[in-house]
Amino acid sequence: MSLRRRTPQVRASGPGPWTFDRIGLAEDIRYGQRVERFTVEARTGGTWTAIAGGTTIGHRRILALPRPVTADAVRVTVRASRGPIRLAPVTLHRSRAAGG
C-alpha cells in the first residue's frame, strides 16, 4: 500500500470486534526504510485510544501489547517519514499467552 497524504494513515476495520495482543507491521523496503515515527490506535465503543507506537518499522515489526485489546477498528498513523511510505497490510494476532 502506498500512502502519499500529509499524515499517512492505514485503517483496518470489518466484521469485528477483534481481540488481539500483537500487531504486525511491515514496510516494502525495496524503496528504503522510510517510517521514522508512528502510532497505533484502537477504536472501542466509537472512541479511538492510542495502544502502541514506535520509531521505525522496517521489513517486519511485531508490537507486543501489555494486555489483550478488543476493538472494532485499528489505525496506524505515520507521524514522520523520509518520503512517501509503502506499508503492507496491518495484521492482528492473539498470542497463546493471551489465551489465543
DSSP file (Angstrom, degrees, kcal/mol; ACC not computed):
  #  RESIDUE AA STRUCTURE BP1 BP2  ACC     N-H-->O    O-->H-N    N-H-->O    O-->H-N    TCO  KAPPA ALPHA  PHI   PSI    X-CA   Y-CA   Z-CA
    1    1 A M              0   0    0      0, 0.0    86,-1.5     0, 0.0     2,-0.5   0.000 360.0 360.0 360.0 130.7    0.0    0.0    0.0
    2    2 A S  E     -A   86   0A   0     84,-0.2     2,-0.5     2,-0.0    84,-0.2  -0.923 360.0-170.3-108.8 126.4    1.4    3.4   -1.0
    3    3 A L  E     +A   85   0A   0     82,-1.9    82,-1.2    -2,-0.5     7,-0.0  -0.964  16.4 166.8-119.2 131.0    0.4    6.4    1.0
    4    4 A R        +     0   0    0     -2,-0.5    -1,-0.1    80,-0.2     2,-0.0   0.195  36.5 119.2-127.9  15.8    1.2    9.9   -0.1
    5    5 A R  S    S-     0   0    0      1,-0.1    -2,-0.1     4,-0.1     0, 0.0  -0.295  77.9-103.9 -78.3 168.5   -1.0   12.1    2.1
    6    6 A R  S    S+     0   0    0      1,-0.3    -1,-0.1    -2,-0.0    -3,-0.0   0.927 119.1  24.3 -59.7 -47.6    0.4   14.7    4.5
    7    7 A T  S    S-     0   0    0      2,-0.0    -1,-0.3    73,-0.0    72,-0.1  -0.825  93.2-147.0-117.4  90.1   -0.4   12.4    7.6
    8    8 A P        +     0   0    0      0, 0.0    70,-2.7     0, 0.0     2,-0.3  -0.261  22.6 178.0 -61.5 140.1   -0.4    8.9    6.1
    9    9 A Q  E     -B   77   0B   0     68,-0.2     2,-0.4     2,-0.0    68,-0.2  -0.999  20.5-160.4-147.2 139.6   -2.8    6.5    7.8
   10   10 A V  E     -B   76   0B   0     66,-2.7    66,-3.0    -2,-0.3     2,-0.4  -0.982  13.9-165.0-119.7 132.8   -3.8    2.9    7.4
   11   11 A R  E     -B   75   0B   0     -2,-0.4     2,-0.5    64,-0.2    64,-0.3  -0.968   7.4-162.7-122.7 134.8   -7.1    1.7    8.9
   12   12 A A  E     +B   74   0B   0     62,-3.7    62,-2.5    -2,-0.4     2,-0.3  -0.969  28.4 144.9-113.2 122.1   -8.2   -1.9    9.4
   13   13 A S  E     +B   73   0B   0     -2,-0.5    60,-0.2    60,-0.2    -2,-0.0  -0.961   7.7 111.4-148.7 165.7  -11.9   -2.4   10.0
   14   14 A G  E    S-     0   0B   0     58,-0.8     2,-0.9    -2,-0.3    -2,-0.0  -0.983  74.0  -4.4 161.0-158.2  -14.5   -5.0    9.2
   15   15 A P  E    S+     0   0B   0      0, 0.0    -2,-0.0     0, 0.0    57,-0.0  -0.505 100.3  80.2 -66.6 108.0  -16.6   -7.6   10.9
   16   16 A G  E     -     0   0B   0     -2,-0.9    56,-0.2    56,-0.1     2,-0.2  -0.555  60.4-157.1-135.1-163.9  -15.4   -7.4   14.4
   17   17 A P  E     -     0   0B   0      0, 0.0     2,-0.3     0, 0.0    55,-0.3   0.459  49.4-165.7 -80.6 166.4  -14.7   -6.8   17.1
   18   18 A W  E     -B   71   0B   0     53,-3.1    53,-2.4    -2,-0.2     2,-0.5  -0.892  13.3-147.7-116.5 147.6  -11.3   -8.5   17.4
   19   19 A T  E     +B   70   0B   0     -2,-0.3     2,-0.3    51,-0.2    51,-0.2  -0.981  34.7 152.2-114.7 127.3   -9.3   -9.3   20.5
   20   20 A F  E     -B   69   0B   0     49,-2.4    49,-3.0    -2,-0.5    74,-0.3  -0.968  37.9-170.9-150.5 159.1   -5.5   -9.2   20.0
   21   21 A D  E    S+     0   0B   0     72,-2.6    44,-2.9    -2,-0.3     2,-0.3   0.242  76.9  60.2-136.3   8.3   -2.2   -8.6   21.8
   22   22 A R  E     -BC  64  93B   0     71,-1.8    71,-2.4    42,-0.2     2,-0.4  -0.997  59.8-162.9-136.4 141.5    0.2   -8.4   18.9
   23   23 A I  E     -BC  63  92B   0     40,-1.9    40,-2.8    -2,-0.3     2,-0.5  -0.991  10.1-151.0-126.2 123.9    0.2   -6.1   15.9
   24   24 A G  E     +BC  62  91B   0     67,-3.2    67,-2.1    -2,-0.4     2,-0.3  -0.839  18.9 174.9 -98.8 126.8    2.2   -6.9   12.8
   25   25 A L  E     +B   61   0B   0     36,-3.1    36,-3.0    -2,-0.5     2,-0.3  -0.934   0.9 174.6-126.5 150.7    3.6   -4.0   10.7
   26   26 A A        -     0   0    0     62,-0.4    62,-2.8    -2,-0.3     2,-0.3  -0.985  16.9-150.4-156.4 146.5    5.8   -4.1    7.6
   27   27 A E  B     -F   87   0C   0     31,-2.3     2,-1.3    -2,-0.3    60,-0.2  -0.851  30.0-116.5-111.2 152.3    7.3   -1.7    5.0
   28   28 A D    >   -     0   0    0     58,-2.5     3,-1.4    -2,-0.3    31,-0.1  -0.755  35.5-173.9 -83.7  94.3    8.2   -2.5    1.4
   29   29 A I  G >   +     0   0    0     -2,-1.3     3,-1.5     1,-0.3    -1,-0.2   0.411  63.6  92.8 -81.1   4.7   11.9   -1.8    2.0
   30   30 A R  G 3  S+     0   0    0      1,-0.3    -1,-0.3     2,-0.1     3,-0.1   0.778  95.5  43.7 -60.3 -22.8   12.7   -2.2   -1.7
   31   31 A Y  G <  S-     0   0    0     -3,-1.4    -1,-0.3     1,-0.3    -2,-0.2   0.275 130.6 -93.6-102.8   8.5   12.2    1.5   -1.7
   32   32 A G    <   -     0   0    0     -3,-1.5     2,-0.7    -5,-0.1    -1,-0.3  -0.029  46.6 -67.9  97.1 157.1   14.1    2.0    1.6
   33   33 A Q        +     0   0    0      1,-0.2    -4,-0.1    -4,-0.1    52,-0.0  -0.746  60.2 161.9 -82.1 117.5   13.0    2.2    5.2
   34   34 A R        +     0   0    0     -2,-0.7    48,-2.3    52,-0.1     2,-0.2   0.734  34.0  98.1-114.7 -29.4   11.0    5.4    5.4
   35   35 A V  E     +D   81   0B   0     46,-0.2    22,-0.4     1,-0.2    46,-0.3  -0.470  35.3 168.8 -69.2 129.5    8.9    5.4    8.5
   36   36 A E  E     +     0   0B   0     44,-2.9     2,-0.3     1,-0.4    45,-0.2   0.647  67.3   7.8-110.7 -26.5   10.5    7.3   11.4
   37   37 A R  E     +D   80   0B   0     43,-1.8    42,-2.1     2,-0.0    43,-1.7  -0.950  66.8 166.1-159.4 137.0    7.7    7.6   13.9
   38   38 A F  E     -DE  78  54B   0     16,-2.4    16,-2.1    -2,-0.3     2,-0.3  -0.967  19.0-149.4-148.2 161.1    4.2    6.1   14.1
   39   39 A T  E     -DE  77  53B   0     38,-2.2    38,-2.5    -2,-0.3     2,-0.4  -0.965   8.8-149.3-130.2 151.6    1.2    5.5   16.4
   40   40 A V  E     -DE  76  52B   0     12,-3.0    11,-2.9    -2,-0.3    12,-1.6  -0.984  17.4-174.3-120.4 130.8   -1.3    2.7   16.6
   41   41 A E  E     -DE  75  50B   0     34,-2.7    34,-2.5    -2,-0.4     2,-0.4  -0.925  11.3-152.0-124.9 150.5   -4.8    3.3   17.8
   42   42 A A  E     -DE  74  49B   0      7,-2.5     7,-2.3    -2,-0.3     2,-0.6  -0.949  12.5-137.8-120.4 142.2   -7.8    1.0   18.5
   43   43 A R  E     +DE  73  48B   0     30,-2.8    29,-2.5    -2,-0.4    30,-0.7  -0.890  27.5 168.4-103.7 120.9  -11.5    2.0   18.3
   44   44 A T  E >  S- E   0  47B   0      3,-2.3     3,-1.7    -2,-0.6    27,-0.1  -0.994  72.2  -8.0-130.8 124.4  -13.7    0.7   21.1
   45   45 A G  T 3  S-     0   0    0     -2,-0.4    -1,-0.1     1,-0.3     3,-0.1   0.818 129.9 -56.1  61.1  30.3  -17.2    2.0   21.6
   46   46 A G  T 3  S+     0   0    0      1,-0.2     2,-0.4     0, 0.0    -1,-0.3   0.436 115.1 112.7  83.8  -0.8  -16.7    4.7   19.0
   47   47 A T  E <   -E   44   0B   0     -3,-1.7    -3,-2.3     2,-0.0     2,-0.4  -0.909  60.0-139.6-111.7 131.4  -13.6    6.1   20.8
   48   48 A W  E     -E   43   0B   0     -2,-0.4     2,-0.4    -5,-0.2    -5,-0.2  -0.740  23.1-177.0 -87.6 132.6  -10.0    6.0   19.4
   49   49 A T  E     -E   42   0B   0     -7,-2.3    -7,-2.5    -2,-0.4     2,-0.3  -0.997  29.4-117.6-131.9 133.8   -7.3    5.2   22.0
   50   50 A A  E     +E   41   0B   0     -2,-0.4    -9,-0.3    -9,-0.2     3,-0.1  -0.531  37.2 166.3 -68.4 130.0   -3.6    5.0   21.5
   51   51 A I  E     -     0   0B   0    -11,-2.9     2,-0.3     1,-0.4   -10,-0.2   0.550  59.9  -3.0-120.9 -15.9   -2.3    1.5   22.2
   52   52 A A  E     +E   40   0B   0    -12,-1.6   -12,-3.0    13,-0.1    -1,-0.4  -0.978  55.9 168.6-165.2 169.8    1.2    1.4   20.8
   53   53 A G  E     +E   39   0B   0     -2,-0.3     2,-0.3   -14,-0.3   -14,-0.2  -0.970   4.6 162.8-175.0 174.3    3.8    3.4   18.9
   54   54 A G  E     -E   38   0B   0    -16,-2.1   -16,-2.4    -2,-0.3     3,-0.1  -0.981  38.4 -99.5-179.5-170.3    7.3    3.5   17.9
   55   55 A T  S    S+     0   0    0     -2,-0.3    -1,-0.2     1,-0.3     2,-0.2   0.813  88.9  18.7-100.3 -83.4   10.0    4.8   15.6
   56   56 A T        -     0   0    0      1,-0.1    -1,-0.3   -19,-0.1   -20,-0.1  -0.525  44.9-176.0 -94.3 159.2   11.0    2.5   12.8
   57   57 A I        +     0   0    0    -22,-0.4     3,-0.4    -2,-0.2    -1,-0.1   0.706  24.7 166.1-112.9 -54.8    9.0   -0.4   11.2
   58   58 A G        -     0   0    0      1,-0.2   -31,-2.3   -23,-0.1     3,-0.2  -0.281  63.8 -22.1  72.0-157.4   11.4   -1.8    8.6
   59   59 A H  S    S-     0   0    0      1,-0.2     2,-0.3   -33,-0.2    -1,-0.2   0.889 132.4 -11.9 -56.9 -44.5   11.0   -5.2    6.9
   60   60 A R        -     0   0    0     -3,-0.4     2,-0.4   -34,-0.2    -1,-0.2  -0.933  62.1-179.2-160.9 133.8    8.7   -6.5    9.7
   61   61 A R  E     -B   25   0B   0    -36,-3.0   -36,-3.1    -2,-0.3     2,-0.6  -0.994   9.0-162.6-138.6 131.5    7.9   -5.4   13.2
   62   62 A I  E     -B   24   0B   0     -2,-0.4     2,-0.5   -38,-0.2   -38,-0.2  -0.962  11.5-153.2-114.7 119.3    5.6   -7.1   15.7
   63   63 A L  E     -B   23   0B   0    -40,-2.8   -40,-1.9    -2,-0.6     2,-0.6  -0.804   6.1-150.3 -93.0 125.5    4.4   -5.0   18.6
   64   64 A A  E     -B   22   0B   0     -2,-0.5   -42,-0.2   -42,-0.2    -2,-0.0  -0.858  10.9-148.0 -96.7 122.0    3.6   -6.9   21.8
   65   65 A L  E     -     0   0B   0    -44,-2.9   -13,-0.1    -2,-0.6     4,-0.0  -0.603  18.7-124.1 -86.7 150.4    0.9   -5.2   23.8
   66   66 A P  E    S+     0   0B   0      0, 0.0    -1,-0.1     0, 0.0   -45,-0.1   0.762  92.8   4.1 -66.8 -23.9    0.9   -5.5   27.6
   67   67 A R  E    S-     0   0B   0    -47,-0.1   -47,-0.1   -46,-0.0    31,-0.1  -0.977  95.1 -78.5-153.9 158.4   -2.6   -7.0   27.7
   68   68 A P  E     -     0   0B   0      0, 0.0     2,-0.4     0, 0.0   -47,-0.2  -0.263  40.7-153.9 -61.9 147.2   -5.2   -8.0   25.1
   69   69 A V  E     -B   20   0B   0    -49,-3.0   -49,-2.4     2,-0.0     2,-0.5  -0.963   4.0-153.8-121.4 138.2   -7.3   -5.3   23.4
   70   70 A T  E     +B   19   0B   0     -2,-0.4     2,-0.3   -51,-0.2   -51,-0.2  -0.973  31.1 153.7-113.2 123.8  -10.7   -5.8   21.9
   71   71 A A  E     -B   18   0B   0    -53,-2.4   -53,-3.1    -2,-0.5   -27,-0.2  -0.974  47.1-143.6-147.8 156.3  -11.6   -3.3   19.2
   72   72 A D  E    S+     0   0B   0    -29,-2.5   -58,-0.8    -2,-0.3     2,-0.3   0.483  91.2  17.4 -99.6  -5.1  -13.8   -2.9   16.1
   73   73 A A  E     -BD  13  43B   0    -30,-0.7   -30,-2.8   -60,-0.2     2,-0.4  -0.972  61.3-161.7-159.7 152.5  -11.1   -1.0   14.1
   74   74 A V  E     -BD  12  42B   0    -62,-2.5   -62,-3.7    -2,-0.3     2,-0.4  -0.994   9.1-169.9-135.5 140.6   -7.4   -0.3   14.3
   75   75 A R  E     -BD  11  41B   0    -34,-2.5   -34,-2.7    -2,-0.4     2,-0.5  -0.992  11.8-154.9-134.7 145.8   -5.5    2.5   12.6
   76   76 A V  E     -BD  10  40B   0    -66,-3.0   -66,-2.7    -2,-0.4     2,-0.5  -0.977  13.0-165.8-115.8 124.5   -1.8    3.2   12.1
   77   77 A T  E     -BD   9  39B   0    -38,-2.5   -38,-2.2    -2,-0.5     2,-0.7  -0.955  13.8-143.1-114.8 124.9   -0.7    6.8   11.6
   78   78 A V  E     - D   0  38B   0    -70,-2.7   -40,-0.3    -2,-0.5     3,-0.1  -0.781  17.9-178.5 -86.7 117.1    2.7    7.7   10.3
   79   79 A R  E     +     0   0B   0    -42,-2.1     2,-0.3    -2,-0.7   -41,-0.2   0.731  68.9  12.5 -89.4 -26.3    3.8   10.8   12.2
   80   80 A A  E     + D   0  37B   0    -43,-1.7   -44,-2.9   -25,-0.1   -43,-1.8  -0.982  69.0 163.8-152.6 140.0    7.2   11.2   10.5
   81   81 A S  E     - D   0  35B   0     -2,-0.3     2,-0.9   -46,-0.3   -46,-0.2  -0.980  42.9-117.9-152.1 162.4    8.8    9.7    7.4
   82   82 A R  S    S-     0   0    0    -48,-2.3   -47,-0.1    -2,-0.3    -2,-0.0  -0.657  87.4 -44.3 -99.0  72.1   11.6   10.0    4.9
   83   83 A G  S    S-     0   0    0     -2,-0.9    -1,-0.1   -49,-0.1    -3,-0.0  -0.405 107.4 -12.5  97.1-176.3    9.5   10.4    1.8
   84   84 A P  S    S-     0   0    0      0, 0.0     2,-0.2     0, 0.0   -80,-0.2  -0.293  71.7-137.1 -59.7 139.2    6.4    8.5    0.6
   85   85 A I  E     -A    3   0A   0    -82,-1.2   -82,-1.9   -51,-0.1     2,-0.4  -0.631  12.8-157.7-101.3 158.9    5.8    5.3    2.6
   86   86 A R  E     -A    2   0A   0     -2,-0.2   -58,-2.5   -84,-0.2     2,-0.3  -0.875  18.8-177.1-136.1 100.3    4.8    1.9    1.5
   87   87 A L  B     -F   27   0C   0    -86,-1.5   -60,-0.2    -2,-0.4     3,-0.1  -0.762  20.4-135.1-100.8 144.1    3.1   -0.2    4.2
   88   88 A A        -     0   0    0    -62,-2.8   -62,-0.4    -2,-0.3   -60,-0.0  -0.457  51.9 -69.6 -80.2 165.1    2.0   -3.8    3.9
   89   89 A P        -     0   0    0      0, 0.0     2,-0.2     0, 0.0    -1,-0.2  -0.270  55.1-111.5 -56.9 144.0   -1.4   -4.6    5.4
   90   90 A V        -     0   0    0     -3,-0.1     2,-0.4   -65,-0.1   -65,-0.2  -0.564  32.5-155.1 -75.5 138.3   -1.6   -4.5    9.2
   91   91 A T  E     -C   24   0B   0    -67,-2.1   -67,-3.2    -2,-0.2     2,-0.4  -0.932   4.2-155.2-118.5 144.9   -2.1   -7.8   10.9
   92   92 A L  E     -C   23   0B   0     -2,-0.4     2,-0.3   -69,-0.2   -69,-0.2  -0.949  16.0-178.6-118.6 137.7   -3.6   -8.5   14.3
   93   93 A H  E     -C   22   0B   0    -71,-2.4   -72,-2.6    -2,-0.4   -71,-1.8  -0.965  23.6-146.3-137.7 150.0   -2.8  -11.6   16.4
   94   94 A R        -     0   0    0     -2,-0.3   -74,-0.1   -74,-0.3     5,-0.0  -0.974  27.1-143.4-116.1 117.6   -3.8  -13.1   19.7
   95   95 A S    > > -     0   0    0     -2,-0.5     5,-2.6     1,-0.1     3,-0.7  -0.255  22.5-113.0 -76.8 164.0   -0.9  -15.0   21.4
   96   96 A R  G > 5S+     0   0    0      4,-0.3     3,-1.8     1,-0.2    -1,-0.1   0.853 117.7  62.5 -62.6 -34.3   -1.2  -18.2   23.3
   97   97 A A  G 3 5S+     0   0    0      1,-0.3    -1,-0.2     2,-0.1    -3,-0.0   0.800 104.0  48.8 -61.7 -27.6   -0.2  -16.2   26.4
   98   98 A A  G < 5S-     0   0    0     -3,-0.7    -1,-0.3   -31,-0.1    -2,-0.2   0.305 130.7 -94.5 -94.8   8.3   -3.3  -14.1   25.9
   99   99 A G  T < 5       0   0    0     -3,-1.8    -3,-0.2    -4,-0.1    -2,-0.1   0.680 360.0 360.0  90.4  18.6   -5.5  -17.2   25.5
  100  100 A G      <       0   0    0     -5,-2.6    -4,-0.3    -7,-0.0    -6,-0.1   0.443 360.0 360.0 -96.6 360.0   -5.4  -17.4   21.7
